[in-house]
């Protein structure tokens, strides 16, 4: 019935390194207050529970994470190696489709083709960041004045060796994503997701960013 109460439960459960359905029941009961059928969960209580869910996903037993996420109006994601590899295949195909006869890859066309696939979009942003450079940009103020600032600007296209390096990186990234699946069950557990941090080069940076994006808890209703 209070944020402090949830914090006490949280500390106890984290000490045991396990949060199962019984623990989630206690957390929900502690969060809900009111009389008879009237239940009220404060914003502070929701934030405390969401923080627990986001920062300690690995401590939840199967089903318990989904139950707490559902209570908060959130979706607890399942990160799979196959989905991540599929995103890289989608991006690679989009890049092939946006490449002209000279070998130039139009990145704006690529972005349009992968629109809506968060994993592929995340991978593309990493690639753009890899080849971005500091350039002067004219900025208009709210008062109508203009000034020139140096900003990191992503390229509009990739050509030559840069394009070749990206295609090679995507091929390697697909292989690295599949290799992360040490348990061969398709789902990347926390230890496997953490191992993405150890990957090197552009392909490794792509994999890490996409794995991190795929692991984010998403709102499916309201959690305020």
Number of C-alpha atoms within 10 A of each C-alpha: 17 15 19 13 13 22 16 12 17 19 11 14 17 14 10 9 12 14 22 16 17 9 17 22 14 13 21 20 14 18 22 16 16 10 8 6 7 8 11 13 19 14 12 14 24 19 15 16 23 18 12 18 21 15 9 16 18 16 19 22 13 12 13 19 24 18 19 23 23 16 15 22 16 20 19 22 14 15 21 21 24 16 18 22 23 15 22 29 17 18 24 22 15 21 24 16 14 20 19 11 6 8 15 17 23 20 21 12 16 23 19 12 18 20 10 10 13 14 25 25 21 20 26 23 14 20 22 18 14 16 14 15 14 11 13 13 13 12 12 11 9 7 6 7 8 11 10 11 12 11 13 14 15 17 16 12 18 21 15 11 10 15 17 12 15 19 19 14 22 24 16 17 26 21 16 18 28 18 14 22 19 13 11 11 10 16 18 23 18 14 12 17 22 14 11 22 15 10 15 12 9 19 25 20 21 29 32 24 17 26 25 16 15 19 18 14 17 13 14 13 11 8 15 12
